[in-house]
Each structure stands twice: as structure tokens, then as C-alpha cells.
Amino acid sequence: MPADIAGSTVNSTATQPSPTGTGRSITDLSVPGMVPGLASSLALDVAEHAFHLLMRGPDPLSVDGGTLGQGLPARPIPMDELRVMLLHPSCSRITRDHVWRHLIEQARTHRGAWMVAAVALALPMLRRLVTPLTDKIDFEQGGRPVRADREDLEAEVLAAYMEALTRVKLAWSHPVLRLSRLTQFAVLRAYAPEWPTLLADPDLIDRSEERQQPLAYPAGHPDLLLAQAVAQGVITEPEADLIGFTRLEGISLSSYCRRRGLLYCTTLKRRQRAENALYQALLKGSL
């Protein structure tokens, strides 16, 4: 369990002893099996439990809706109410992104209760990540392939997400989506037994640039290739996002550009440059 959530101390009502009378801080997620009143030892269940304890006090952690603006009620908004607001279909992307940038800043600055809140508000996203990651990740044990243990995987997802909170750039659009991809890449890197190599029979071709030898993304875990390329500085994280969405997740480049207000030709060239950098790195054996 990540140390920044486990046993953290903050100056707010979040540091009051838990209502169970154990004297432990309610931001303590250290040993899941030892959390009073919680049957599950899964990391995300422990995070949810810690959030509920955090919100029980007479002065629960909240944000100032008046200061944040963006259509939020001009009053203190407790975090559990804020979570409901952000998940509601009527909440605009602009409001959601603005609030999340504030949460990320607070979690970085104050950690403790704010980190618990930043985890709790992302739990729907983190739970959605676990199932596909379970399907993607396998390794050999005793000569036979086995799936990753759910408890270990959830702990890895939680740790990767908390690391992503410190790395995501606040100037980026869609901060929650960025956090999701950073988390996914980090977990796949952690479980990767070896890095993919260039396939002999490439199948992805940019017709607009026929002279460039096309790049094929390895079967199995192509996300790993992008994650390693970002880690080695071959491409940037935004370029990995572009390739991930438009090559691996089946989103057309035109839809990708339209949703983000980007110029198609500029984005196409940007993807071609990034894929050429990947291709060169694979040829040199550095990936």
C-alpha cells in the first residue's frame, strides 16, 4: 500500500482518531486486512473506506465552490458531494477539468487527506482500469501462464495512480484521461517481462507518406512499446496518447482532432514523426 496514503498526517479534521476508537489516523491505509470494519483487503476498497472515514467528521474536507466558480454552488462543497457532482452527466468537461486541476494541486501540496480525496474521486476510473489490465497481464509461474493476482494488481494501480498525480502536467487538457493513461502505462511497465520488438510483417501504413517504411505495433501488449518509448525519451507522453488513441483504440484521427480542436494535417504529421522515431528506435534495438 502506498506510503503517502498509509499513515499520513494532515492538519484538518481528517487527522482525528477514527470513530472505531483505535487511535489510527483515518488517512491510514497501511495494512488492508487490519482496517477495522472492512472485510475486503483490496486496495481500492480500502481507499473507499478511508474516504468514508475522512468524511465522517463535523468539518469534512471540502472545496470552496465560490472560489472555484465554473458554475459550482458558491459554498463549501464536501468531497463526497463533489464526487457526485463531477460524475453527473450535467457536469461540463470544462468544470470537471478545472476542479481536477485544483484537486491535483492540493494533493501534491498537502498530501494526506487531499491525497485520499484525489484517490477516492478517481475510484470509478481506477476500477474500470483493473479489469482490462487483468486481461492483459499474465506471466509464467512453474512453466505455465497465470493471471496477475487481483489484490496485487489493485495495489499496483493505486501506487501508479498516486505517482501519476505528481507527474501529470496541469496545462494538459483532460487531466483525468491523462491520469488514466499514465496509470495504465506504469502498471503495464511494472508487469512487463520483456519489451516487444519490431514485427517482420508490418501492417500499419500511412498512405500519405508511402516512402516511409510502415511501423507495426507488436501483438500482445502494444501499450508497453509506447510506455517504454516515453520512458526513454523517444516520444513524448502526448505523442504516446495520440498513437494510443488513434492506432490502438480505434479512434479515427479526424475524430481525435475534432474533439480536441486540433488541425488534422498538423496532427497527422506529428503522429508520423512520432512513429518514425519509434521505428528508428526499434531498428537500433533501443526499444
N, C-alpha and C positions, 0 to 999 in steps of 0.2 A: 504494500500500500504506500503511495507517495508520501514522503515525509512532510511536505508542505501542508498537506491536509491533516496528516496524523500529528496530534499533539500540538497544533498551532495555538498561538496566544494572540488575542486581539483586544484593543481597548474599546469594547462595546458590551452590550448585554449578551453578546454571543459567547463571552468567556465565563458566564455564570455557570456554576455546577449544574450538571444535568438534573432533571426532575427525578431521576431514579435514585438520587442520593448517593451516588458512587463517588462524587467529587471530581469526576473526569470532566474535562472541557467538552462542550458539545460540538466542538470542531475536531474532536479526536476520532479519526477513522483508522487508528493503527491496526488492531488485530480484529478482523471482521467477526470471528467466532466469539469474541469477548464483548461485543456490543450488547448491552443489556436490552432485553425486549425485542431482539431481532433474531429471527430464526435463520435467515439467509446469510451465507458468508460471501456472496458475490459482491464484487467491489461497487458496482453501480447501485445495488440495493443498499449497501452501507452508506453510500453518498446521499441517497434519498433520505435515509433515516437521519443522518446528521443534519440535513436541511430542515427536516420537520422539527428536530430539537432546537435548531437555531431560531425558528420562527415562533417558538412557544412563549418566549419571554414577554414581559409587559411592554417592552420597547423594541420590537423586532427590527432587524436590518431592513432599511428601506432606501429608496431614492427620492429625490425632490423632483416631482413632476413639473413644478413650475419652472425650475431651473433648466431641466432638460427640454421642455417645450415639445415641439413636434406633435401637438395635439393630445398630449398626455394630460390627465387631470392635474390641476395646479394645487397639489397637496402631496404630503409624504405618501409614497406608494410602497407597501410592504413587498418583499421579494416574491412571496408566493402569489400575490395578486398580480405582480408584474409579469410573472411567468405565464399566467392565464392570458393576460393582455397580448403578450408577444406571440402566443400561439393562435390567437383568434384570427380567423380569415379577414376580418375588417382592418387588422393592423397592417399599415403600408410597409413596403420594403424599406423606404427611407427612414421611417420611425424605428423600425426594427434594427436597422444597421446603426443608427445614431445611438440607440440605447446600448447595443452590444459594444460599441467602441468605448462607451463610458464604463461598462462592466469590466471590460478587459483592462482598462487603465487602473480601475480600483483594485482589481485582483493582483495586478503587477505591483502596485504601490503598497497596499496594505496586507495582501495575502490573507491568512486566517479566515475569518468569516466571509470575506469577499470572495476568496477562492472557492469556498464551499458553495456560495451562491452561484458563481460562474459555472461551476460543475453542474449544479442542480438544474439551472436553466437550460443547460445543453443536454440533459439526460435523454430526451426523446431522440435527438440526433445520435448520441453515443450508442443507444440501444439499437438504433437502425443500422449502425456500423457493424455491430458484433456478429449478426447472423451471416452476412456475406463474407466477413473475414473468416468466420469459422469454416465456411465452404471453401475458401481459397487456400487456407493454411493447413498444410499437412507435412509430416516429417517421418523419417524412418525410426522405428524402435524395434529392436530384435529382428531386423531384416524385413519388417513389414510396415507399410504406411499407416499412420494413425493421425487422427484429427487432434487439433490443439485442445487442451483442457479448457472448459468454459470459464472456470474460476481464474486460471492463469491469464486467459485472453482478456477478460474484463479488467483485470488489474493492469495489464499492459496498455489497454485502450485508455484507461483513466490516467496513467502516468504519461502517455504520449499526448493526450489532450492538454494536460497541465503544462507540459513543455511547449506545446503549440501556442498556448496563451502568452508565453513570453516571447515567442518568435514572430507571430503574425504582425504584419505591418498595418497600422491603423489607417493609413492612407488608401489601402486597398478597398475595392468595392466588395460587397457580400462577405463581411468578416466571418459569419457563421459557416458559410460554404468553404472559405479558406481554412478555417479551423478544422473542418471535417476532413478536407483533403490532406492537410499536414498531419493530422492524427492517423489517417489511414496509411499514408506513406511510411510514417515512423513505425507503426506496428508491423507492416509488411517487411520493412528493413530488419526489424528485431528478430523475425522468424525465418528470414531468408537463409537457406543452407548454402546457396551459391548464386552468383549473378548470371542472368541469361546472356546468351551470345547471339550474334547475327545469324539468321537462318540462311541457308543456301538458296532458297527459293522465295525471294521477296514478293509480297502481294499487295503492298500499299503504294500506289503510284500517284504522283501529282502530274496530271496531264499537261498543266500549264508550264511545266519545266521538264521536258522529255529527256534532256541531256543528263540530268542528274540521276544517278543510279538510285532506284527506289529503296526505301527502308522498310523492312518487315519487322513488326513487333513480335517478340518471341511468344510462342504459345505457352499457356500456363499462367504466369504472373507478370504481365507486361508492366503493371504498376511499379514493379521492382526496378525495372530498367530506368524509368523516369525518376524514381526516388534516388537511385544511385547517381544518375546524371546530375541531379540537383546538388547532391552532397559533394560531388567532385567539381562543381562549378562549370560543367559542360553546358548546361542550360540553366535558366532561372526558374524559380517557382512559378511565376506567371506563365512562362512558356510551357512548363510541365502541365499546368492546369489547362492551357489551350489544347495541347496534344491529348491530354486525358479525356477531356470532354468531347472533342471533335473526332478523335481516332478510336478511342477505346469505349466510349459510352454512347456512340451512335448519334450524337447531336450534330446536325449539319453545320457547316461553317457559317452559312448565311444566317441561320437561327441564332448561333452563338454571337455573331456580330450585332444582329438586330436587338437582342436582349440587353446588350451592353453599350449600345450606341457607338460601335466601332466601325471603321471603314473596312469593307470586305477585302479590297486589294491589299491594303496595308497589313491586315491580319494574316492574309494568305502568305504574303512574303515573309512575315515574321515566323509563321509556322514552318515554312520551307527552310529558313535559315536555321531554326532550332533543330529540325530533323536532319539537316545536313551536318550539323555539329554532332548529333548523336551518331550518325553514320560514320563520320571520321573517327570518333572515339572508339566505336566498335571495331573498325578496321585496324586501329593501332593497338587494340587489346586492352585499352584502359578502362573499359566497361565490361 
